[in-house]
């Protein structure tokens, strides 16, 4: 009788599990089904053994027991067959979902986060328990600042990997940091360190960064509390209080951010100028001392004060021509505008360095909008600034890369910059060409929009500065890198060509090549056939974007005179 009850209990468990699989999208349902299947498989041998040992007697109850046991065994075989079919179906679904994962990864590399999220979501619609899809989508959400959604996906990935993989914990910690839940982020990093696949020292570095962020926020909160009390929340009063030189660094960083927040209109910015606010940026003792420290030697507190000073400069410069001109004049070594240029070129990877770089780009962009000629005239090494902006567009995160590209776009239209580059040393121009080569070869790591803007700006700068165009056209590696970029953004298979932004990237690279090919250098002649064949394929493709076709034809027009073989192919 006990065997019959056990068999009925198994039937009930299986029936309930099947109902859950049919009605629920929760990944825990699949996990429960796997556990039940394993339990049934482990007990099936015992059931068969007991069935084989059944003794047939004339007792009708024993006969019924044997029949029930046979039926139970048959039912178990049906369950096993169904489980095998389900496992096969699950494997097929995971293969289909993996295709969407690969598509999403390709879009992620191009910084097309919306498209990547869509691909991962489509994959999850097919395989709801695919942990890598949750993990990768969480990473996209973090990049987009969608921290609540990132947290939900990271926690799903943690559950599906049974808390044994490091990456889901890393994305969980990033999401929690974005939500300002720092103590929970600390716990996530600690759990990440216990995973077997965690990179040595990675969790320790993340925890150290989290400690610095927490300390900076606490110090700033204390200073902000002081500035918000005692009538210290007016422009004039803040300038007066910040002029003192006997306070800790965090005090001045917080005060400058408070002051920047008050400069919301033209009157406030004019008052800042009238009340000697610029003395805070070029005479205040603590600020001047901090600006003189080499960037690589700065503490996090000093980098934070530098960032706050640049944030204040950006607020001061907004839509105020006179303020922009005064800021542009702070270009001597160690002064704020010169330090902003240094920060743009600085490759420090800490969060404090990243914040300073973003603030520097913002300040220089504000100055460049109304005083671009003055900024280019005061800049000690304009070629170095241009090369740094090209390199940072390639390396930086999406928002900062886009800021670098916007600033470069402003400078590319500046007549004063072109005049200074025409007189620049050949090695300085070669440095710009090399930086452009690196950008088009590797692409922007995070933002395709930044890539398009920077390549378009480089083309305009080359069009107005022939020495720079000659330096680029003399580099065979530059032309080869452009060809590689064309193959990446406009591949032979039309279904792999991607969206509008990807075709825009291909169009800008083709236009850049057309500009460089105006120069009759050995490098241009040596690569004319390869470049021309690609341009010919693009121009002949029916579904190519109009702008890409236009620039491909322009490239053909400049390359045809450089190669008899290419001219013959065009004629054919």
N, C-alpha and C positions, 0 to 999 in steps of 0.2 A: 504493500500500500504506500510505503514511503517513497518507492521509486516512481510510482504513478504521480504522487504529489510533486516530486521534484521535476518530473517531465512537464506537468501542467504549469508549474512555476516558470520553467524556461520558456514555454510557449507564450505565457503572459508577458514575460520580459521582452521577448523578441517582437511580439505584436506592438507593445508600447514603443519600442525603439523604432520600428518601421513607421509608426504614426508620426513620431518626432522628426524623422528624416524627411517625411513627405511635407511637413507643414512648417519647419523651422529653418531659418537662415543662419542660426547661431553656430559658430565653429565648434562650440563645446558639444553639440549634438553628435558631430562626426567623431569626436574624441571618445564620447561615451559608447558609440556603436563599435569602435575598434576594441575597446576594453571588453565589451560584452562578447564580441566575436572570439577574442582570445580566450575568454573564460569558457565559452562553449567548446572551442577546439580542444582546450586542455582536458575537458571532461568527457569528450566524445569516446576516447579509448576505454575509459572506465565503463561507459554505458554499453559499448560493444562487448566488453568482457563479461559484464553481468548478463547480457542477453545470451551470449554463447553458453553460459553455464546454467541456463534455465532448464529445470528437469520437468518433463511433461508427465503428469499423473492424471488419474481419472478424476481428480478433484477439479470441479468446474472453476473454482476461484483461481487455481494455478493456471488453468487454460486461459482465463481472461487476462491474467497478469502477463502471460507470454505474448498474447496478442497485442496488449497495450505496449509492451516493451518493443515489439517489432514495429508498431506504428510510430513509436517515439524515435526509433532508430531511423526509419524512413524519413520522418520529419526533419531530423538532424542532418541527414544527407541533403535534403532540399535546402535547408538553411545554409549548409556549406557551399552548395552550388550557387545559391543566390549571393553569398558573400564573395565568392570568386568572381562572379559577374560584376558585382559592385566595385571590387578592387580593380578590375580591368577598365571599367567605365571611369573610375576615378583617375587612373593613370592616363587615359586618353584625354580627359579634361585638363589634367595638369600640363600635358604637352601643349594643348591649345592655349592654355593660360600663359605658359612660358613664352609663347610667341608674342603675346601682348606685353609681357614683361620686357622682352628684348626691344620691342618698339618703344616702350616707355623709356628704357635706358638710353636709347639713341636720342630721344627728344630731350631727356635730362641733360645729356652732354652738350646739347645746343642751347641749354638754359630755357627751353620751351616748357616751362613747368606746368602750364595749364594742359598742354597736349600730353605731357607725361602722366599727369594725374588721371586724365581721361583713359589712357591706355591701361594703367594699373587698375582702374575701376572696372574696365571691361574684362580684364583678366579675372578679377575677383567675382564677377558675375558668373563666371564659368567654374571656378575652383575657389570656393569660399574659405578653404583652409590653407591657402597658399601663403605661407608666412613671409616669403620674400616680397610679395606684392604689398602687403601691409607695411613692411619695413621700408621699402623704396618710396611708397606714397607718403609715409610719415616724413621722410627726408625732404620730399617736395614741399609738403606743407610747412616745414620749418623754414625753408628758403623763402616761401611766400609770406611768412609771418602769421600763418594760420595755426596758432599754437594749440588751441583746443582740439582741432581735428588731428593735428600731429600727435598729440598725447593719446587720443583714442586709438589710432592706428599702431602706435608704438606698443601700447599695452596689449593689443590683440596679437602682435608679433611675439611679444614676451610670453604670452600664454601658449601660443602654438609651438614655440621652440622650447617649451617647458623650462624657461628661465636659464637656458644653458648657452645662449649666444650673446655676444657683447654688443653688437650693433643696435639691436632694439633698445637696450638700456641707454646707449649713447643718445639715440634720438629722443627717448623719453626725457633724459636729463636736459637736452637742448630745449624741448618744448616747455618743461617746467621752469627753466631759466627765463624763457621768453614771457612766461606768465608771472614772473617774479616770485615763484615758489622755491626759493633757494635752498631751504633745508631739505625739501623733497628731492631737488636736483642732486644735492650732495649724496643722499641715500642711493639714488639711481647710479651715480658714478661709482659708489662703493660696491654695489652689486655687480656692476660691469667688470670691476677688477677681479672678481672671483670667477669669471667665466674662463674656460680653458682657451678660448680663441682670442682673448684680449691681448692687444699689443703691449709688450713690456713697457711700463712707465706711462702709458697713455692716460690711464685713469688718474695717476698722480699729477700729471700736467693739467688735466681738466679740473681737478680739485684745487690746484694752486690758482688757476685763473678764476675759479669761483670764489676763492677766499679774497682775491684782490677786488673783484667786483663787489662783494659784500662789504668789504671795508670801505671802499670808495663811496658806496651808497650811504653807509652809516655816517661817515664824515661829512658828506654833503648835506645829509638831512640835518645834522647838528648846526652846520653853518647857515643853512636856509632858515632854520628856526630862529637863529639870532637876527638874520637880516629882515625877517618878517615881523619882528617886534621892535618896539621903541621908535616908531616913526621912520624906520630905515628903508621904506619902500618907495622913495621918490628918486628920480634920476640924479638930482643934485646931491641928495644926501648919500646915495650909494657911491657916487664919485668921491665925495669927501671921505667916507669911511674906508674906501679901498685905497686911498692915497697913503694911508699909514703903512709903515713897513715892519711892524712888530708882531704880525700874526702868522700862524702856520699856513703852509701852502694850500691846504684844503679850504681855508677861509677865503682866499682870493679866488680860487676856482669857483666856489659856490656863489660868491658875490658877483663875479663877471657874468655868470649864467643868469642870475637875477636881473642884472642890469640889461643884458641882451633881451630878456623877456619884456622889459618895459619900453624898448625902442620900437613901438608898434606903428608910429606915424612920422610924418615929416617934421612936425614940431619937436617931438622927443629927440629925433636925430640931430636937429639943429641945436637943441639945448645941450646935447652931449658935446657938440663941437664948441659951443659958446662957453661952457663951464670947464674947459680944459680936459675933456674926457680923453683926448688922445695922449695926454701925459701918462695915463694908466698903461698904455701899450708901448711907450718908448722911453719912459723915465721912472716909472714905479720900480723901486729897488728890488723887490722880490721877483717881479716879472722880468726885468732886465737880466738879473742873475740867472734865472731859469733859461731864458732864451740863449744865453751864452754857453750853456752846457751842450756838448756833442749829443746828437740824438741817440746814438748807440749806448751812451753812458747815463741817460736820463732814468730816474726812478719812475715808477708808475704815478706817484704824486706829481712829479714835475711834468710828465707827459699829459696828465690831466689838466694842469694849469695851462700848458701850451694849447691844449684842445679848447679850453674855456676862452682863452684869449682870441683864438681864431673864430670861435663861435660869436664872440662879441664883435669882432671885425666884420663878420658877415652881416650881422644885424645893423651895424653902423653904415655899411656900404649900400644897403638895399635902397635902390631908387634915389640915391643922393650923390650927384656928380661931384660936388666939392669934397665930400667925405671919401669917395673913391680915389680922387687924386691925392689926397693927403695920405691915405693908406698905401698907395702905389709908391710914394716917395720913401716909405720905410723899407728900402731895398738894400741898405748896406749890410755887410756880413753881421749876423747876430740880431738884426732888426726883424720885425714881424713878417713883412712881405717876403724877405729873403728866406726866413725860416719856413714859411709856407711852401716855397718852392722846394726847399730841402726835404720837407716832410713828404711831398708828393713822390719824390724819388726814393724815399726811405723804404726799405724792404722788411722792416720789423713785422713779426707775425703775431705779436701779443694783442689782446683786445684793446689795450690802451693805445698802441701804435695804430691800430685800425681806426679807432675813433679819431685820433689826431689827423690821420690821412683824409678821412671823410670831411672833417672840419676845414682842413686846408683847401681841399678842392672846392668846397662851398664858398669859402671866403674869396679865393682867387676868381671863381666864376662871377661872383657879385661885382668884384672890382673890374673884371674884364668886360662886363656888360656896358659900363659907362666910361671906363678909362683904359681901354685895351691898349691903345698906342702908348700911353704913359707906362703901363705895366710892362709892355714889351721893351720899351726904352730903358726902363730901370733894371730889368732883369739882367743879372751878371752874365749868365750863360743861357741864352734863349734856345740854342740847339740842344743843350742838356735837358731843358724843361720839356721840349717837344719829344725827345727820345724817352724821357721818363713817363710822359703821359701815354705814349704808345705801349710801353712795357706794362704799365699798370692796368691799362685796358685789358690786356691779355691775362693778367694774373689775378686780379682782384675779384671779390664777390660782386654780384650783379649790380647792386645799388651804387657802390663806389666805382665800379668799372664804367657805369653809365655817366657818373659825374666827371670822371677823367675824360671820357670821350666828348662830353659837352664842352668842357673847358678847351680841349684841343680844337674842337670845331670853331669856337669863338676866336682862338688865336690864329687859326688858318686863314681867316678872312682879314687879318690885320696887316695893313701895308707896311707898318714899321717892322713887324716880324720878318716879312719877306725881304725887306731891305737889309736887315741885319744878317739874315741867313745867306744872302748873296755875297756878303763880305766874310762869311765864316770860313774857318780853316777846313781843308778837305777832310781831315779825320773827323771833325765834328759833323759834317754832312754824312759821312759814311756811317757814323753812329746812328743817325736818324734812319738811314736806309736799312741798317741792320735791325733796328728795333721794329721797323715796319715789316721786314722779312719775318721776324719772329711772330708778329701778330698774325699775318696772313697764313703762315705755316701751321700754327697751332690753333688759331681761332681764339676768341674770347672764352675763357674757361667757364664763365657763368652767364654771360649776357650776349646773345646774338644781336640784339638791338645796338648795344655798345660797339660791337664789331663793325656793323654796317656804318654807324656814324663816324667811327675813327677812320675807316678805310676811305670813306667819302671825303673827309677832311684832309687826309694825306694826299688824295688825288688833287684837290683844289690847291693845296700848298705846292705840290710839284708843278701844277700848271702855271702858277705865278712865280716860281723860283726855278729857273733853268739849272743852276748849279746842283740843286737838290735832285732834280729829275735826272741829270747826267750821272750823279752818284748812284742812284737807284738802278738806272739802265746799265751801268757798268758791272753790276753784280749779277752774275749768272744764277747764284743762289736765290736772289730776290725774285727773279723771273720764274724759276722752278717752283719756289714756294707759292707764288700766285697760281701757277698751273695746278699744283696740288690742291689748293683751296677751291679752284673751279671744279675739280673732280669730286671734291667732298660735298660742295653745296649744289652742284648740278650734275649728278651721276648719269651714266648712260641709261640706266633703267628709269623710265619716267615715273613709275610708281614709287620710286625711292627719293623723288625730288623734294618732298616735304612741302611746307606751306609757303605762304606769300613772303614771310620774313626770310626764309632760307633762299628763295629765288632772288630776293633783294640783295642778299649777301653775295650771291654769285654775280649779279649785275654790277655791284660796286667793284668786285675784284676784276671783272672784265674791263671796266672803265679805267681802273688803275693801270692795268696792263697796256691799254690803248695809249695812255699818257706816257708811260715809260718807253713804249715802242716808237715814239716820235724821234728818239735819239738813235742814230745809226752807230751803235756800238757792236763789237764782236759778240757780246753776250746776247744781244737782241737777235742778231743774224743766226747765232748758233741754236737758239730755241724757237725760231720763227715757225718751223714746220710743225713742231708739237703743239705750240700754242694756237697756230692757225687751224690745224685739224680740229681741235676742240671747239674753237669759235665757230667753225663751219658746221659742225654737228649741232651746236646750240642754235645757230641761226636757222637751220633747216628743220628743227623740231617743231611740229604743228602746235603743240600745247604750251610752248615756252612763253613766259611772261613778256609783254611788249617791251619793257625796259631792258630785260636781259637780251632780247633779240637786237634791240637798238645798239647796245654797247658791244655785243658780239660782232655786229657788222662794222662798227667803228674800229674794233680791234683788227678785223680782217683787212680793212682799208689801210691801216698803218703797217701791217705785217707783210702784205702782198709785195711791196717793192723790195723787201729785204730778202726774198727767197724766190728763185725761179721755179723750184719744185712746187712751192705752195701756190704760186700764181697759176701753174698748170692745173693743179687740183681744183682751184676755184673755177677755172674755165671749163673743166670737165663737168 
